[in-house]
């Protein structure tokens, strides 16, 4: 390709490749055929399960990434596996699991303007969103004519097969679009506030939304001079709760030219309605959005990420409601929590917590994935944070005194007694119990079990809590919604 322009293709499928996910399958612009030529490749790794990495490279997304050789032949300065995050201001390096889109088929576009390369994605080949901060391939001018096309490498002797269609190259270039797009869900309505940084001389902006899995973007709205929009759904009655969306923003320039879209902002509308009465789902202190579902048999499934409960602030999915005063909640957990994280610290159970702040005081009765003779018996713990704090000293726990692990399924119970109302009582006691039959309950920690909290707000949260103890992985816990009881 001579001069500025682009190469575009739709990636239909990818198969094979290095077992660790390091194969590169995508589009490339390079200055020549030499093995050490400057180049930029926008690539898919070969592992669709993109959260987290493997082996000696835990920061690899294994999803969509880009690799660069910036400098001229003969130099060793080569940057590789820069994973795509949601934060262009951080140069897209997301070493803790944020990843680019990898739902196939997907349209991919590389664009050259001088020495600067920018990559774009699109679900339909019509509306493009920037996937990287524009990258400069060194200081020395690139040759006027560059090689552009398809690039596939299985890596380390592995064979990778990638299927493309709609391949094209042209001298068209997209103008840079808005940046710093952020999407914030309302805490009270099923609406999303979209904010962004505009571009000079724009006459208007168009905001697009895409539900994850949809094959195209949908126009959410437009604005002429404002750099924000509240999206309340196509009919103005709100967006479906619990749906994950991407938002991008394009600018319309003079002569009615539409720019490229921003990097997508990702959000899930909230509060997310729970299948159990007034319960809502909240992701507390996590990077990744969890999920809450209820099937027609009453199985409540909660999927959560998070770095754990306790220590330097909680990371979990909490599915619950606010309750004033004394409360007892009972529910049956159906099976051992499942997760790719095998450190034994995955936990799922019932919680009373003062607020939705990660450092909030709480009591938590949980089944964990700690080592046990088999997966049919549970390791049960009660833990707490006694003071509002991000320090480890405030998070302690109890284990059953009799050492007799209950078999799955079994019942969990959490109680709160004592209200600080300005009267004689200024303490609250939270205790955790388990039962093999749903009738006879054993308190964790025996007579001295539980935790006493001073001046706990009378209005507290109670519900289910699940954490994977590793934010780059998910944990899945299943409860019997029909067993939930409040007293």
N, C-alpha and C positions, 0 to 999 in steps of 0.2 A: 504494500500500500504506500502510495506516494503522498507525503504531506499529512496534515491532520485528518482524523477520521475515526472510524469505529469498526470493530468486528463484532457480530452478533450471532447468537445461536440459541436454540432451545435444547436443553439436556433432557432426554427422555428417560434414560436409565443408566445405572452404573453397577457393575458386578466385578467381583474379584478384588485383587489388590493386596497390599501388605496387611497382615493380620492385625497390626497395631493401629491401623487407620491412617497411615502416612502416605498412601498413594495420592497422586495429583491428577485430576481429571477435569479439564475445563477449557478456557480460552487463554491464549498467550499473545503478547506483543514482544518481539525481540529484535535486536539490531542486526543479527546475522546468524549464520549456521554454526559458528564456533561454540564449543561446549561451554566456554566461560563468557559468552556474550551477555551484555546487559539485557535484562528482560523483566517482564511482569507477568505473572500467571494468576488468574482468578480460578480457584480450584475447589472441587469437592473432595473431602476425604472419603474413605470407603466404609465408614461405620455410621449408619443412620442414627444410632443411639448416641446423641452428641454430648450429653451431659458428662462432664469430667473427662479425664484422660486415662492413660494406662501406662504401666511400666515406669520407665525413668522419666517420662514426660507427662506429669499429671496436669499440666496446663494446656495441653493440646485439646482443641475443641473436637477434633475428628469430624467436624461438620464442614462448613464452607470457610475457606481461609484464602490468604494470598501470600505468595512468595515473591521476593524481589532480589535481583542482582543489580545493585544501583550503579556500580562503578565500572570503569572500562576493563577490558580483558587484561589478565595478568594480576589483578588485585584479588585479595581474599575476602574483601568486605561483602558478605552475602547475608541477607536477612531472610529468614524462612519461617513458615508456620506462624504468621501473625494472625491470630484468630480474630474473628469479627465480633465485636461487642456492640453495645447499644449507645456508645458514648464517643462520638467523633472527636470531642475535645481531648480525649485520652489516646488519640491515634489508633483507636480500634484494637488495642492490645488488651484482651480480656482474659487474663490468666486464671480466672476463677469460674469459668464455665459459660459465660455469655457467648452465644454463637450466632452465626448468620443463618438465614433461611436455608433449609435443605429439603423442602418438600418437592418431590419430583412429579411431573415435569416442571422445569423452571427455566425461564429465559435469562440469559446472562449477556452482558455487553461490556466490552472494554473500549475505552476512548482515549485517543492520544491527542494532546494539544501541545506542540513543542516537545519538551522533555517531561511533561506531566501526564501521568496515566491515572484515570479514574475508572472504577468498576461500578456496574449497576446491575440490579436485579429487577425482574418484572414477572408477575404471575401470568400476564397475557400478551406481552410483547408490545404493549401500547403505553402504559404508564410506568415510568422507570424511577426507581429510588436508588440514591447513591448508597453504596455498600462500604466504601472506604473514603478516608480523607485523601484528596488528590496526592499522589506520590510522585516525587521527582526522581528520575533515573539519572543521577549524577549531575555534575556541573558541565562537563564537556558536551557540546551539542550532539544530539542524536543524528544519524544520517537522515536525509530527506525521505528515503525509501526504507521502510521497515517490514519485517516479516510479521504477518498477522494470521491467526488461524486457531486450529484445535490442537490441544496438547493432552496427552495421556501418558502417565507413568505409573506402573504398578509398585515401584520402589523395592529395592533389596531383592531383586530377582523374581518378584511376584508379577503375575499377569493381571492386568486390569482391562476391562472392556467397558467402553462408554458409547452410548448411542445418542446421536444428535440428529436434529433436522432444522430446517429454516435457517441455514447458515448463510450469512451475507457479510459483505464489507462495503463501506461507502465513505465518502468524505464528509458526511453529516456529523455535526457535533451538537451535544446538548449543552445549553447554558447552565451554569451552576445555580442551584435552587436554594431555598431557605435552609437554615441550619438550626441546631439546638432544639429540635422538636421534643416536647415532653407531653405526656398524656397522664392526667391525674384523675382517678375515679372519685366521684362524689361518695361521701360517707353516709349520705342520707337518701340519695336518689340514684336511679340507674342512668346517670349522666357521666360524661367525661369532659374535662376541661383540657383542650389542646392549646399549647402555647408554642411559640417559635420565634426565631430571629429572621427578620425579613431581608430582602435584597434591594439595593439601590434601584430606583426608577421603575419598580414594579407597579402595575396599575391595579392588580388584585391578586388574591391568593385563593387557592382551592385546597380544601382539606379532604383527604380520602381515608376511608377505613376499609380494612379487610379482616374478616373473621378468619382465624387460623384454619387453614384447610380449604378456604374458598378459592376459586380459580381466577378471581379478578378483584380489583378495588371497586368500592362503591363511593360515590360522592357523598360526603357527610355535610358539606356546606361550603360557603365561600365568604370572603370578607374583602373590602376594598382597602381600608387603611388600618384596620386593627390587626394585631399579631396574636390574636387568640380567638378561640371559638368554643362554645359549649355545645357538644353533640348530645342531643336527647333523643336520638333515634329517627328513623325515617318518617314516623307519624307524629313525632313530638311527644310520645307517651313513654319514652324511655327505651333503653337498649336491653336486650335479654340478659338477665343477671347470670353471672358465672361464665360468660363467653369471653374468650381471649381475643383481643384485637391488635392489629398493627395500624398505626396512623402515619401517613406521610403528607407533606405539604408541598405543593408546587406554586410557582409564581407566574403570573401572566405579565409579559413585558410589552413594550410598544410594538406595534405591528401584529399584536395578538399572538405572540410567540410564547408557548408554555415551556418553562424551564424543566429540568430534571427535578425529581422529588427529593426530599430530604431522606436521611437515614430513618428507617421506621422506628417510631416509639411504640413500645408494647405495653399493654395494660389489660386488666380484667375488670369489668364493670362491678361495682360494689355499692352497698354491701351485698354479698352474694346470698341469695335466699337459700335457706337450708330445707331439706326435705322433712325435717323434724320441727314442726310447729314454728315458733318464733326464732329459731336458731339462725344465726348468720355465720358465714365462714370468713376468717381473717388470717392472712399470712403475716406473721409477726417476726420481724428481724430476719427475713429470708430474701434471697436473691431471686428465687424462682417461684412462679405462681403454682400453687397446689390445685387440687381438684376435690370436689365433694359430690358424690352421687348416691342415689337410693334406687334399688331395683324393685321389681314388682313383688318380690318375696320379703321385702323389708330389710335387705342387707345394706347397711350404710357403709360405703367405702370412702375412706379419706386418704388422699395421696398428698404427701408433704415432703418438703426439703428441710433446710435449717441445720444450723451447726450444733444443735442440742439445747437442752433446757437446763439452765443454771450457768454458773461461771460468769463469763463476760457478756451477760445479756442473753435472753432466750432467742432461739430460732425455731419456729414451729408453725404448723397450721392449727388454728384454734377454731372449733365449730361450737358455738355456744350462744348464750343470751345473758342479759343482765337480770339479776334477781336481788331483791331487797330483803335483808334479814336472814334468819336461819334457813338452811336448805340441806336436803339430802338428795343426792342423785345416784341412781343405780343403773348399770347397763352391762350387757353381756358382750365380751370380746370373743370373737369366733375362732380366731386362729393366730398363730405367731405372726407378728408384723414381718413383712417381706421387704427386702432391700438389697441392692447390690453392695451396699456398705456392710462389711463383715466385721466391724470392730466391736460388736457386742453391745453397742450403746444406742441402737435404735429403740425408741420408746413410744408406746401408745397407751392412752388411758383417759382418766377423768381429771379435771383440774378446776380449782377455784382460784381466780386471779383478780387482783385489785383493779387493773386497767389493761389496756392493750399495748402499753409501753413494754419493750423487750426487757427492761430492768424492773418490772413491776413485781411486787410481793405476790407469792402464790403458794399453793399446796398442790401436789401432783401424785396421784396413785397410778402406777403404770406397769404394764407388762413390757419387758425388755427382751432384746435378742442376746443377752449374756449367755455364755456357754452353759449348756444343760445336756443331760444324757441323750435327749432326743428333741425333736421339734414339736412333740405332742404335749410337753409340759412347759409351764411358764416360769420365768424368774420375775417375781413381783417386787417392786420397790415403792416406797413413799419418799418423796423428796420435797424440798421447799426452798424458797428464798425468804428470809426473815426480814430483811431490810431492803428498801428501794436502793439498789446499788448495782454497779457492774463488777463487783469484786467477787472472787471465788469464795471468800470467807463467809458469805451470806447464803450459800447454797449447800445444804446438807441433806441427809436422808436416812431412812430405816429400811431394813429388810425383814422378812418374816422371822419371828423368834423360833418357830418349830422346824424351819428348814424343809418343810413338806411342800414341794411345788405342785400347784394345782394343774390338772390336765385341761387342755383346750377342748371345748369352749368353757369359760368360767365367768363369774360375775365380779365386777368392780363396783366399789361404792366410795363416794367422797361426801363428807359432811362438813358443814360450817355451823358453829354455835357461838352465840354472843355477838351483840351489836353495840358499836360505839355510837351512842345517841345523846351524849352530853349528860347522861345519868350516872348511876353507880358503876355500871360496867364499862370498862374501856379496853377490854381484850376480846379477841376472837380466837377460837380453837378450830383448826382444820385437821381432820383425821381421815386416813385412808384404810379401806377394808377390802378383803376378797372373799369369795365363796365358791365352793365347788358345786353347790346345789341351788344357789339363789335364795336360800332360806337361812342357813347358818353362816354368819360372817365372822372372819378373824381380823382383828385390827393389826395393822402393820406396826411393829415396834412394841407390841404388848401394852401394858398399862401406861407406860411412859411414852407411847408413840404419839405421833402427830406433832403439830407445831402451834405455838401460841403467838399471835401477832397483835401488837399494840395498836389501838385506834384505827383498825381497818375500816374503810369506808363501808357504811351499811349497804350501799349499792355496789355489788361486785359481779364479776362474770363467772359463770359456771358452764362447763361443757366438756367436749372431747378435745384432747390435745395429742398431736402426733408430730414426731421429729425424726429425721433420718440421721441426725448427728453428723452429717457431711453435706454441706450445702450444694455440692455438685452432683448429688445423687438424690433419688426419691425413695421414700418408704411408703408402703401401702398397708393400711390397717382396716380390718373389717369388724363391724359391730352389728348386733341385732337391734334394729330400730324399734322393733315391737317390745323389746325388753326394757326400754327406757322408762324409769319411774322417778317422780319427784315427790318428796315428802316434806 
